């Protein structure tokens, strides 16, 4: 089991291009994803920030890790 998965690079530029066309601002960065609400303790948040995370999300992992 891996601590990290990378976004499927095949689709990253597609998503960014769509947002650019729509003039929607965005930030590309590492996201911490979890399926357990309220488990973002101060210690876990600190560790994730140290690893470069910019936010926590509860749905991103399944969407970004897909391989086609």
NORURLIN-V59772 format. One record per pair of residues at least 4 apart in sequence whose ideal C-beta (glycine too) atoms are under 7 Angstrom apart, sorted by the first residue. I is the first residue (numbers start at 1). J is the second residue. D is the distance in whole Angstrom. If there is no record, write none. Layout:
i=I j=J d=D
i=I j=J d=D
//
This chain:
i=5 j=65 d=4
i=7 j=12 d=5
i=7 j=64 d=4
i=8 j=64 d=7
i=8 j=66 d=6
i=8 j=67 d=6
i=10 j=68 d=7
i=11 j=15 d=6
i=12 j=16 d=6
i=13 j=17 d=6
i=14 j=18 d=7
i=15 j=19 d=7
i=16 j=20 d=6
i=17 j=21 d=6
i=18 j=22 d=6
i=19 j=24 d=4
i=19 j=26 d=5
i=27 j=54 d=7
i=29 j=54 d=4
i=30 j=52 d=5
i=30 j=53 d=5
i=30 j=54 d=6
i=31 j=53 d=6
i=31 j=54 d=7
i=31 j=55 d=6
i=31 j=57 d=5
i=31 j=60 d=5
i=32 j=48 d=4
i=32 j=53 d=4
i=32 j=56 d=5
i=33 j=57 d=5
i=33 j=58 d=7
i=33 j=60 d=5
i=33 j=61 d=4
i=34 j=39 d=6
i=34 j=56 d=6
i=34 j=58 d=6
i=35 j=58 d=6
i=40 j=44 d=6
i=40 j=45 d=6
i=40 j=56 d=6
i=41 j=45 d=7
i=42 j=46 d=6
i=43 j=47 d=7
i=44 j=48 d=6
i=45 j=49 d=6
i=46 j=50 d=6
i=47 j=51 d=7
i=48 j=53 d=4
i=49 j=53 d=6
i=59 j=63 d=7
i=60 j=64 d=5
i=61 j=65 d=6
//
